[in-house]
Amino acid sequence: MIIIAAADIKGGIGYQDKLLFSIPEDMKFFKKKTAGKTVVMGRKTFETLKIKPLPGRRNIVMTTDLSFSCSDTETVHSVQELLRLVRDIPKDDIFVIGGAEIYCLLEKYCDTAYITRIYAERKADRFIPDFSRLPDWKKAEMSGIKEYDGLKFRFITYTKTAEISGL
């Protein structure tokens, strides 16, 4: 599985159920990477989407809310249930797209992380781990610095150096 996220310099990814940044090039990157793939998200992340579900993708929502359902999505209530549901899908075709709790729950099952690092800080109440500080991850690729509306950012790919558990 692959993590994909945009984070500020302190790992902030959201505040009050909204993304911290809207950078068109990052949105294009997200769309290109996830098009035709399976995306896994938490219920709160799903509820913040303006288009429900994300078009051109298989949408899986993880939630502890047993009454949650939405047409054109699949719902799972545990990591084990998710792993059973996606067991026949190539791991490179499954993208974990948030939120913070889902990133933490599924990080150990992922082998790649695409992080758009934004060199700014915004007030945040949701965070993603800093992959550059996690012992089982290494920086594999990094774009040059890009800029949009005064914000500097770059695309960084991290890969896991340890064996993935549970798959």
N, C-alpha and C positions, 0 to 999 in steps of 0.2 A: 504494500500500500504506500501511497505517496501523500505527504502533507503539503498543502499549499496555503500560503497566508501572506498578508502584508502587515508589517509591524514597524513601530517607531523604534528609536534607538534604545528604549528600555523594554522592548518587547510588547508594548501596548498594541492591542488589536481592535479594541472597541470601547465605547463609553455609552452607557444608557441604551444598550441594544442598537447601536449604530456604529458603522465603521468609522475609524478615525480619519481616513483619507479617501478621496475619490480621484484617482490618477488614471486617465484614459489608457495609457500604455500598460499599466498594471492590469486593468480590466481586460484588455486585449490578450495579454499574456495568460490570464486565468482562463479566458474563453478558449484560446487555442489549445492549451494543455488539457482541459477537461472535456472538450467537445467529443461527443460519441462515447464517453466513458461513464463509469459509475461514480457518483458523488455521495459521500456520507457526511451527514451533518446532524447537529442536535436540533431539537424542536425549536428552541429560541432562535437559532440561526435561520431555520426554515421560515419562521414567522416574520422575520425581518426582510425576506426577499420581496422585491416589488413584483417579480414575475414568479408565480408559483405553479408548478415546480420549475426548476431550471430547464429550459427547452433543450432538446437534443442530447439529453443525458438520462441515465437511469438514476433516479433520486431515492436515496434511502435515508430515512429520518430515525435517529436514535432518541428514545425518550423513555422516561419512567412512567409517564402518563399513559395508563392502560386504555384510556378512552380516546386517545388521539388517533385520528385517521384523516387522510386527505386523498382525494382521487389522484391518480397518476403518480403516487409515491408508494414506497414500501416502508413499513414501520417495523423496527426491532426494539426490544426492551433490554437487551444485554449485549455485552461484547461477544459472548458465546453464540447468541442467536445471530448476530451479524456475521461472525466467522463461518457459521454453517451456511448462511444465505449466499455468501460470496465465494465459497470454497472452489467453485469451478471457473471463476473469473481470473484471468492472469493478474497478478498483483500489481503490475504496472498500469492496469486499467481501472484501478480503484483510488479515488482521491478523497482524502479527508479534508473537508473545507471549513470546519469549525463547529462550534465555538470553542472557547478555552477549555471547557471540561472534556469535550470530545477529543481535542488534541492531546490532552494529558492521558486520557483513557487508552487511546490507540497508538500513541508514539512508539511503544515497544513492538508493535506489529508492522511498523513502517520501515522502509529501507532508504527512502529518499525524502528530502524536504526542499521544496521550492519556496524560498522566503524573499519577498520584496522588502528590502531593508530601506526604510525612509529615514533620512538623517535629520530628523526633527523630533520634538517631543510634544505630545498632546496629552491632555487629561484623559486617563484611561481607567476603566474598572475591570477590564478583561485583558489577559496577557497570555503570550505563548512562550514556551521555554526558549532560552538562548542556545541554539544548537551549537554555536561556536564554543560554548562552555560545557556541553554535555560530553562525558568521556567516550561514549560509543559513537560519536559523530565526528566527521571531518568535512572541511570545506572542499568541494570537488571542482567547483566552477564559480566564476564571478564575472558579471558584466562590468563595463566601465560605468562611471558615474553618469547618470541621466538627470534631466531637470524638467519639472513641470510646475508652472505657476509659482516659481520661487522655491519649490521643494526639490531637494536633491535625493536621489534614490538609486538603488542598483538591485539587480536580480542575482541572488546567491543560491547555489545548489549545494546542499549538504547530503552526504551519503553515510549510511551506518557502517561502522567497521566491525561490529560484533554480529554474531548470528542472531537472526530474528526468532523470537520465541512464539510458540503457539500456532504457527501456520503449517 
